[in-house]
Amino acid sequence: MPVHAPGATAAALPSEPPEQGEPLDRILRDTWDTVVPGLVHWQHPAFLAYYPTGNSPASVLAELVTAGLGVQGMMWATGPAATELEQVVTDWLAKALGLPDHFLHTSGNGGGVIQDSASSAVLVATVAALHRASRGRWRDHGTEGRYRLYRTDEANACVAKAARVAGLGASAAVPTLAGTARMDPDALRARIAADRRAGAVPAIVVATVGTTNTCAVDPLADLGRICRDEGVWLHVDAAYAGPAALCPEHRWLNDGVGAADSYAVNAHKWMRTGTPCNVMWTADRRALTDAMSITPSYLRNGASESGQVVDYRDWQIPLGRPLRALKLWYVMRAHGLDGLRAAIRHDVRMAELLAGLVARENGFELVTHRLGLVVFRLDTDRRTREAAGRLAEDPTVLLTPSTVDGRPVLRAAVGSPLLTEAGVHRVWRTVRGHARACA
């Protein structure tokens, strides 16, 4: 956990670059002596903040091989195996999650792509939705202030940012069902109707499977029916909770996903895959490529123009891309689906233990517990804030302060394979000790 004061690492580094090259062993030694002590160690078993970032030896090895190969996989022609491996691996994962067949490359219309983050997936989906809603006018005329994106206030901050970057300005925050943090379908339908009356064009609804604050799951089936009726793109941001659908007991998370136009999970959260690795699927690949494709003469080639291959440059914002699929391929082969399910179940079991400790302790309130997330507060808001402040200064554990229903809470998100039952009890003793020190 962070112990350095602001500027400490910068002060320990030379202010000018070296004129002569230095030995790699010295550079590596300086990495461990200067950089590593100033990092927040996301793989630490007592790191319970935000949502987890996974990793594993298979993922690390794949990163090394990827870097060594140095492939630029922007088009099939610049790396045929890179493209085809990504098509196969994203189909593998779609089947393992129980996603509909129309998200598969073999379906003819859909397919998967590995983005760098859920933020990019939301932005790409928004661009595709704008293109479809405008019947192509968007490419030449922009948004013209006419189009709307719908979300709840519980959606990740990347959704509002995507709306801003795409030129939509402020997105429409749809109310949630009382006490659930889930999007209210009736409120969505009413908001869409009001916007149409005002001359606006509803373009995209972004639903969340596993919100940041409470791991709430929006009612996909109800939202899907509304989007079909209204001709609005439905994007499902399942960045955190989506991978849990690898386990049959959590497959319910994807109920209703068949109506979605796009769906995305972060393999780098719960699948022991190093960041970045967001996997996004679309049911209509043409909507993406028609919106994103710009083809100057230097990118033209026979394979692309034949229409027989996928060029992933048209599925993302940047032109260039590394060999992104190797990492996920290594992880899925090294762990197998059984191993990945075991990893998810381990985290859920550790969270259940922590939630039980919270629920049984006087002076604490368990606000919510879903999957690997435990959200709790102390008996007063003042004590909760004070405990959060004390914990923020403790280098042995890291939780995230947040707000639920206008009241302060503490979030603990389990995600380290190194966390044991004994580790959970150590974390709880630390939290309880700080709480007792709050008058």
ZIWOHU-V619695 format. One record per residue. RES is the residue in one letter. SS is DSSP state (2 for helix, 1 for strand, 0 for the rest). NEAR is the number of other ideal C-beta (glycine too) atoms within 8 Angstrom. Layout:
RES,SS,NEAR  RES,SS,NEAR
This chain:
M,0,12  P,0,7  V,0,5  H,0,8  A,0,4  P,0,4  G,0,6  A,2,9  T,2,10  A,2,6  A,2,6  A,2,6  L,0,7  P,0,5  S,0,3  E,0,4  P,0,4  P,0,7  E,0,3  Q,0,4  G,0,3  E,0,7  P,0,5  L,2,6  D,2,6  R,2,8  I,2,9  L,2,8  R,2,8  D,2,9  T,2,9  W,2,8  D,2,7  T,2,11  V,2,9  V,2,8  P,2,8  G,2,9  L,0,7  V,0,7  H,0,7  W,0,7  Q,0,8  H,0,10  P,0,8  A,0,13  F,1,14  L,0,12  A,0,8  Y,0,6  Y,0,10  P,0,14  T,0,11  G,0,16  N,0,9  S,0,13  P,2,6  A,2,12  S,2,15  V,2,10  L,2,9  A,2,13  E,2,10  L,2,8  V,2,9  T,2,12  A,2,7  G,2,6  L,2,7  G,0,5  V,0,10  Q,0,9  G,0,14  M,0,10  M,0,15  W,2,12  A,2,9  T,2,8  G,0,11  P,2,8  A,2,6  A,2,12  T,2,15  E,2,9  L,2,12  E,2,15  Q,2,12  V,2,9  V,2,12  T,2,16  D,2,13  W,2,9  L,2,14  A,2,12  K,2,9  A,2,8  L,2,12  G,0,7  L,0,10  P,0,7  D,2,6  H,2,9  F,2,14  L,0,12  H,2,10  T,2,6  S,2,10  G,0,4  N,0,8  G,0,14  G,1,14  G,1,17  V,1,13  I,1,12  Q,1,14  D,0,5  S,0,10  A,2,13  S,2,9  S,2,12  A,2,15  V,2,15  L,2,12  V,2,16  A,2,17  T,2,16  V,2,12  A,2,17  A,2,16  L,2,16  H,2,13  R,2,12  A,2,15  S,0,11  R,0,5  G,0,7  R,0,7  W,2,13  R,2,7  D,2,5  H,2,7  G,0,6  T,0,10  E,0,6  G,0,4  R,0,7  Y,1,14  R,1,12  L,1,17  Y,1,14  R,1,15  T,0,14  D,0,6  E,0,11  A,0,11  N,0,10  A,2,5  C,2,11  V,2,14  A,2,11  K,2,9  A,2,13  A,2,13  R,2,10  V,2,7  A,0,12  G,0,7  L,0,14  G,0,7  A,0,7  S,0,12  A,1,10  A,1,7  V,0,12  P,0,6  T,1,13  L,0,7  A,0,4  G,0,3  T,0,7  A,0,10  R,0,11  M,1,15  D,0,10  P,2,10  D,2,6  A,2,10  L,2,14  R,2,10  A,2,8  R,2,11  I,2,14  A,2,8  A,2,8  D,2,12  R,2,10  R,2,6  A,0,6  G,0,5  A,0,9  V,1,10  P,1,14  A,1,14  I,1,15  V,1,15  V,1,14  A,1,13  T,1,17  V,1,14  G,0,14  T,0,13  T,0,8  N,0,12  T,0,12  C,0,11  A,0,14  V,1,12  D,0,11  P,0,10  L,2,16  A,2,9  D,2,9  L,2,17  G,2,14  R,2,9  I,2,14  C,2,14  R,2,8  D,2,6  E,2,9  G,0,6  V,0,14  W,1,15  L,1,14  H,1,18  V,1,15  D,1,16  A,0,15  A,0,14  Y,0,13  A,0,15  G,2,17  P,2,14  A,2,12  A,2,13  L,2,12  C,0,10  P,2,4  E,2,4  H,2,12  R,2,9  W,2,5  L,2,13  N,2,14  D,0,7  G,0,11  V,2,12  G,2,7  A,2,12  A,0,13  D,0,13  S,1,16  Y,1,13  A,1,19  V,1,13  N,1,15  A,2,15  H,2,12  K,2,14  W,2,15  M,0,14  R,0,13  T,0,14  G,0,12  T,0,7  P,0,7  C,0,14  N,1,17  V,1,15  M,1,14  W,1,15  T,1,16  A,0,11  D,0,11  R,2,11  R,2,7  A,2,14  L,2,14  T,2,11  D,2,9  A,2,13  M,2,13  S,0,7  I,0,4  T,0,6  P,0,6  S,2,4  Y,2,4  L,2,9  R,0,8  N,0,8  G,2,5  A,2,10  S,2,13  E,2,7  S,2,7  G,0,4  Q,0,4  V,0,12  V,0,10  D,0,12  Y,2,13  R,2,12  D,2,9  W,2,11  Q,0,12  I,0,6  P,0,6  L,0,4  G,0,7  R,0,10  P,0,8  L,0,11  R,0,12  A,2,13  L,2,11  K,2,14  L,2,16  W,2,11  Y,2,12  V,2,17  M,2,13  R,2,8  A,2,10  H,2,13  G,2,8  L,2,9  D,2,7  G,2,9  L,2,15  R,2,10  A,2,8  A,2,14  I,2,15  R,2,9  H,2,9  D,2,15  V,2,12  R,2,8  M,2,15  A,2,15  E,2,9  L,2,10  L,2,14  A,2,11  G,2,8  L,2,11  V,2,13  A,2,8  R,2,5  E,0,8  N,0,3  G,0,7  F,1,12  E,1,8  L,1,11  V,1,9  T,1,10  H,1,9  R,1,9  L,0,12  G,0,12  L,1,15  V,1,14  V,1,16  F,1,11  R,1,13  L,1,11  D,0,7  T,0,6  D,2,8  R,2,6  R,2,13  T,2,14  R,2,10  E,2,10  A,2,14  A,2,12  G,2,8  R,2,11  L,2,14  A,2,7  E,0,6  D,0,10  P,0,6  T,0,6  V,0,11  L,1,11  L,0,12  T,1,10  P,1,10  S,1,11  T,1,8  V,1,12  D,0,4  G,0,4  R,1,9  P,1,11  V,1,14  L,1,16  R,1,14  A,1,13  A,1,13  V,0,15  G,0,12  S,0,10  P,0,7  L,0,8  L,0,11  T,0,8  E,2,7  A,2,6  G,2,12  V,2,13  H,2,9  R,2,9  V,2,13  W,2,11  R,2,8  T,2,13  V,2,13  R,2,9  G,2,8  H,2,12  A,2,12  R,2,6  A,0,6  C,0,10  A,0,3
